[in-house]
Amino acid sequence: MEPSSGQMMPGFEHPMDIEEFRQRGKEMVDWICDYYSGVSERPVRSSVEPGYLASQLPRSPPQKGEAWSDIMQDIEHKIMPGVTNWQSPNFFAYYPANSSAPGMLGEMLSAALNVIGFSWIGSPAATELETIVLDWLAQLLDLPACFRSHTPEGTPSEGGGVIQGSASEATLVALLAARTQAGAAPEEAHRLVAYGSDQAHSSLKKACMIAGISHCRSLPAAAANGWAMDPKALEAALEEDKAKGLKPFFLFAVVGSTNTCAIDPLLQLGPIAQEHHLWTHVDAAYAGAAAVVPEQRHLFQGLHLVDSFNMNAHKWLLTNFDCSPLWVRRSEPLKQALSLTPAVLRAKGNALDLRDWQIPLGRRFRALKLWFVIRTYGAEGLQEYIRHHIRLAKVFEGLVRAHPKFEIAAPPRLGLVCFCLKDGSREQNAALLEALNSSGRLFMVSTDVGGKLILRFALGATSVQQSHVEAAWQQISQQADQMLSQH
Ligand SMILES: *Cc1c(COP(=O)(O)O)cnc(C)c1O
């Protein structure tokens, strides 16, 4: 029948209405709580083979909607075997990806509001809360005042913070701001040079690739200075490149490298970078969280000399992925690089359209979860949390040092202990790691430094306790004894 005017059109009914959601949502919270209470019993690293899921799921989407209970059935049986349990207290791989109760509640609320805060009016609270919370976090980390959106007296400043999705995005955004600040004409772009150590995160190379910077210099870091960048090597490279007619513009320094948690010496690098008019970006994706404790702030000395600073609150600061705060000393080059609105049309001092501080247009309300975390834990709770992990790393380091068959392989720092079999070959260390990981009882990864394969024990899972560290060491040492006695 043709609908005629005045006749009601058929409406649309959603398969799950809000009252069913109320019930399913409560069930989901129960599922999550059960998952968290049992996660230490699950294998940490998934042991499925690539392609495992295709044989278990239909090739085509369903024609008619399915019952929620059927969908949830598949979670335990089909999805969970292919999940690597990053929230297990036995997860010691990579760097941690923290999750916490307030962090999850923040994610939940942000998903529910689902605002796209690219402009201030897109959701004034999203923009304003982000600015305020990053000013809070800047204080918690004791960053120089120039990185706050307002001076302590309350006047707007030239700098401020913005939450990026990842450290890699922060690297790219900083590099683009640096390129703008360098003022290189398009025909000069091929002369620009970016610098980092060979321990720098690969996001530097990727950012250069995306931005069309063909000169990305990787300076060799040496074991002798704890795999940190050598200021003399930087100076020499700068002179050499300038003599060739190139234009240095960007220094990528790391506080807490991915491989070994190496710390580049900002106090020495800063003045060199300033003399050569480089934009210095500090990548503290993992280690940045440690600045909440005063006794670790010596690792960050020299931040008053740098242009931008980034850390991942989603690594070691209890905030669910994704949350990667980036602070800049001056936001103008960033806005110049990323805004489509000509400077003359932009309201002066208007820092509020955060689309101009990032690559995408749309942006999530990420500040909520960070705000929830900071308010729930307080400065003291965050400090105790970080100290707890650093203490556990010391416990692990002590166990390694006390064992005759193992040695420490790089200066231990914060929650990371790099170690290996004493006089062990590459193959032996790799075999030990694979035996441990395939047991499912813990998960670590290895890395390559100075031509050696070493194992990384990265502390920082939200729920890790001393008992997990001791159990992990027992497995590691027993596995090694067993392996070495077979030879
Ligand atoms: C983890 C890490 C990164 C990359 O982080 P993403 O947020 O995944 O891009 C960059 N630098 C360092 C030092 C890291 O540890």
The ligand as an ORCA input file, in Angstrom:
! r2SCAN-3c Opt
* xyz 0 1
  C      55.367      3.149     22.758
  C      56.293      4.187     22.291
  C      56.011      4.975     21.175
  C      54.843      4.720     20.270
  O      53.663      4.916     20.838
  P      52.292      4.974     20.018
  O      51.438      5.746     20.952
  O      51.859      3.573     19.851
  O      52.513      5.659     18.724
  C      56.885      5.994     20.858
  N      57.994      6.211     21.573
  C      58.320      5.467     22.629
  C      59.574      5.744     23.385
  C      57.484      4.420     23.019
  O      57.822      3.662     24.075
*
